[in-house]
């Protein structure tokens, strides 16, 4: 693995806990699909997260210090467990180190604080040339939203109406993939015709190789939610997709995003951060649906609130930069779900917002349901 800079205690603890190559690769989704991995003497061989490939060439094994080491024999990328987590999650090991550590700690079941400012990370791997650029992805995303308006699919529209957020979702250009495989294939063909097969394969929306190359990844995750950048005319940075049915097994995720495009800004930040001003509160909820629900509830109550949503409370540090940059001089309202996960992260989030200059930090939580959509639903 080579030499490492001196790690903070938290990072060293996380690396020590992530000592099982197969367990880590499984948790990161690197063992999914046929011919995606094979066994080696001290670990296994997986498809490299740093470059696109059909045949696995990246060794994940137990290194000389007893922790996970990574070495790709194709592109030459190497590192440790944290490097692998960063590559798979689309994070920069240096710039996003706090988020990488938080994600790795979650996988390891270890509680951590932010690393010391003295941490010196090795340079993050350069983006693989086969990764679709942000502008090109945004163009494909815009075309998809135009082709599949959410009101065009009866079950998706009914779901949003039942939750009380249909009109807001339509205004923010949510979309829904067709319910039939034939309909989804027609949407795919339209995107391929417009942008070309290469861009489609590199979009993160399709299987990039293997027998299903070109087909939708997680085609049944049909509700499409655009997450937009701040200050770039609302450019789409990722497309979160949701099942409209219950998961068929504990391993089937309810939400997905294209590989390498984890949300680094809260949902609604493009609108909310423009609204913030004197007398406005910054309200932080979980997810896009709760963001819309809180807007409705706040308007009814006459509250001056700009609301944003986290993409999963466990990963709030991914959005910390945007939150901390906006909260200075404002009252912050932490309105996470009324569950164990929400409660577990309230104190550390409140501390971070206070350090960033929040005038005051309040806690608000649903009293008649798990989340704010449930609260809104009960009033309809």
N, C-alpha and C positions, 0 to 999 in steps of 0.2 A: 504493500500500500504506500510505501514511502513515508516520509516524515510529516508530522502534523504540527501546526501551531498549537500552543498551549490552549486547551479548551476550558471554558467555564465549567464549574462543577455540574450544572444542570445538563449541559451538552454531553459531558462525559458519562453522566448517569443514564441518559437516554441511549447513547451509543452502546453502553454495557448491557442495557435491557434488550436492545434489538440484536440479539446474538444468534438468532435462528434464521438462516437465509431463506428457507422455504416458507416459514411463517410470515416473514416480511414481504416476500414476493407475492404470496397469496393475498395478504391484506391490501397490497397495492394494485391488485387486479392483473398482475403480470402472468398468471398461470391460466388465464381464461382462453378458451379457443383451442382447436386442434393444432398440434405441432407447434405450440407456442413456447415450449420449454422441454428440457431434457435433464437427466441427472448427471452430476459429476462427482468426483471422489469426495470433495469437501463442501459441496453445495449443489448448484444447478446452473444451467445455461438458459437464459431467457432472451427474448427479443429486446434489443437495446432501446431504452427510452430516449436516448440522445439522437438517434438517427433511424429512419424508416428502413425496415428490412423484413424479408420473408422468412429467413432461416435464423434461429437464435444464435447470437455470437457474443453475448454479454455474460460473463461469469459473475455470479453472486456467491460468495463463499466465506468461510471463517478465516480471517486473517491471522497473522502471527500474534496479535495481542488479544485474540479471542473474540473480537467483534466482527461484524459484517464488513467485508471488503467487496469492491466492485471493479471489474476491468472488462472493457469491451475490446474484443480482438478484431473488430471491424473498423471502428472509427477512432479507437485509442483512448476514449474517455475512461476516467477512473476516479475512484473516490471511496467514500465510506457509506454507512447507512443513511446519513443525512444527505449526502450527495444524491443517492438514489431516490429518496423521498422528494427532494427538490425537483429532480428531472421529471419524475412521473407526474407530479402535481403542477408542473409548469411554473415553478418559482425560481428566482435567482438566489443561489446559495448565499451570496454576499448581501445584496440589497434587501432580500426578504428573509434574512436569517431568523428573525423572531417568528415569522409564520412557519418556516421550515421546522424549527424546533418545536413549536406548538403542535404541528401536524404529526411529527415523529413521536412526540410524547404521548399524544392521543393513541397512536397505534401501539405504543409500548405499555400503555396504562400507567404512565408516570406523570406526576404533577410537577410543573416547572414554573419558574419566573423568567422574565426576559433576560437574555445573556448580557454579560457586562460589556461595556463599550470598548474594552480592550481586546475583544475577540478579533483575531485576524483569520479570515477564511481564505482558502485557496481560490483563485479565480473561478467563477462559474463557467461551465462549458458553454461554448458559443452555440447559438441556436442551429439546429440541423437545417441544411439547405432545403430539405423537403417539407419543412413546416410552412404552412400557408401564412402569409403576412397578415397583419391586422387589417389593413385597408381591403385586401382581397376577401378576407373572411367577412368583413362588414358588408361588402357588396353582395355576397352570397346570402348573408343573413337578411338584408333588406329585401332581396328578391323572394326569399322564402316567406317572409311576413306578408308580402304583397300577394303571393299565390294562394295563401292559406288563411284568410281572415277567420278569426275565432268564431264569429257568428255563423260561419258557413257549415260548422259541424254541430249537429243538434245536441249530442251528448255533452260536448265541451261547453256549449253555450248554456245548457241547462244546469250544468255543474256550477258555473260562475254565477248564474242568476240565483241559484239556491244559496250561494254564499254571500250574495248581496254586493258583488263587485263587478258584475258583467259590464256595465257601461264604462267604468273606469278602465277595465282591462281592454276593452275595444279602443278607447281613446289612446291607450299606450301601445296599441298595435300588437297585442298578444295574438297568437295564431294557434291553429290546431291542424295537425296532419290528418288526412283522410282516414276514416275508420277501416277501409278495405285495403288489402295489400296492393290491389290493382291501382287504386287511387294514389297510394304513396309512390308506387312505381312511376306513375305519370308525372308527379311532382318532381321526382328525382330526374326523370328524363328531360323535363323542362330546364332544370338547373344545369344538367350536363350539356344540353344544347347551347345554353347561353354562356356558360363559363368554361366549358371544356372538361373532359374526363379527368385530366390531371388535377385541376383545382378541386374537383368534387372529391377525389380520393384523398386529397390532403386537407380537406375541410374539417376533419374530425367528426363529421356527421355520418360517414360511411365506413364500412369495412375497407381497410386499405389494401388487404391482400388475402390470400387463401381462397377457398371455394366460394365464399360470399362476397368477394371483392366488388365494390360498387353498390352493394345493397345497404339499406339503412342500418345503422347501429341502433339497437334498441328501438325498433320501429314502432313498438306499441306504446312508447313514451310520447304521447301525441300532443299534449298541451305544451305550447312553445312560448317561453317567457323571455323577452329580450332584456338583457342587462346592459345599460348604456354608460359610456364614459362621461366624465365631467368636463365641460368646456371644449368639447370637440363636436359641437352641433349634435350632441346626443348619439354619437356613433356607437353601434352595437359592438360590445366587447366579448360577449358570450351569449349563447342561447341555452338557457336552462330548460329542460324538458321534464314533464311529469306524467306519471301514469294517471289515467282516468278511472282505473279500477284498483282493487286491492292487490298488493303484490302477491304473486302466485306461490312464493316461498320466502323464507327469512333472508335468503341471499339476494333476492331481486330488489334493487334499489328503487325507491319511490321517485327520486329525482336524479337526473344525470346532467352533465355538461360535456361538450366536446373535449376530447383529450388535450391536455395542455392549456385549457382556457378556464381555469378556476377564476371566479369573480374576485377581483382585487379592490372593487369599490362596492359600497352597499347598493341594494336595489333602490331606485328612486333618487339617488344622489344628484343626478343631472338636473332634476327639478328642485329638490329640497334645498340644496346649497345656494340656489339663486333666490329662494324665498326667505332665507334667514335674514333677519334684521332686528331692529330694536323691538323688544317685547315678544319675540318669537322663541319658542322652545324647540330644541332638537330632540325628537322622539326616536328611539332606536328599538325596533321590533325584530322578529325573526321571519325572514322570507318575504317574497314578493306579494303573496296573497294577503298576509297580515299588514303589509305596508298600505295596500289599498283599503283594507278594512278599517285601519286606524284613521285614515284620512276621512272616511265617512263618519266614523264615531266622533272624531275631534270636531268636525264641522257641525255636527248636530249639537254638541255640547258647547259650541262657541269658543273653542280653545284655539289659540294662535300657535299652531304646531306645524313644523316641517318634519316629515316622517321618512325614515330610511329603514331598510331591512337588511339584516345580515344573512349571508348564505350559509346557515348552520352556525349555531352558537359556539360550537367547539372550535370553529375557525375564525373567530372574530378578529384575531390579530392580522389576518389578511387585509382587513379593511381599516386597521387602526390608523394608518396615515391619513386617509380621507376623513375619518371621524375626528381625529385630534386637530386636524387643520381647520375644521369647521366650527368646533365647539367653543373656541375662545370667546369669552364675554357673553356666552349664552347659558341658559338653564338647560341642562340635559335631563331627559326623562328616559330611564332604562325600563322598557316595557317588554321584556322577554317573556317567553311562555311560562305558565305556572306549572313547571315540572322540575325534576331534579337537575337536569342539564342546565336549564335557565338559571336556577338558583346558584348552581356551582360557579357560574362565571360572572355573577353580578358584582361581587366585591372587587375582583381584579379589573373589570371594565370600568367601574366607578372610580377606582384609584387612577387609572390611566387618563380618564377624562378630566379629573381634578388636576392632575399634573399638567394637562394640556391647556388649562385656563378656564374651565367651566366655572361659571359664577356659583352654581349649585347643581348637585346631582340628586335627582329624585328617583324612587323606585315605584313603578306602577305595574300591576299584574292583573290578569283576568280573574274575576271572582265567580263567574258563571260559565266556566269552560276552560279548556287547556290553552286556547289561543284567542286572538282578537277576531278571527273569522267566526269562531263559535259564538262569541259574544254578539257579533253583528247578526248572525243567523237567527239567534233567539229573539231579536227585535223585529224581524220581518213578518 
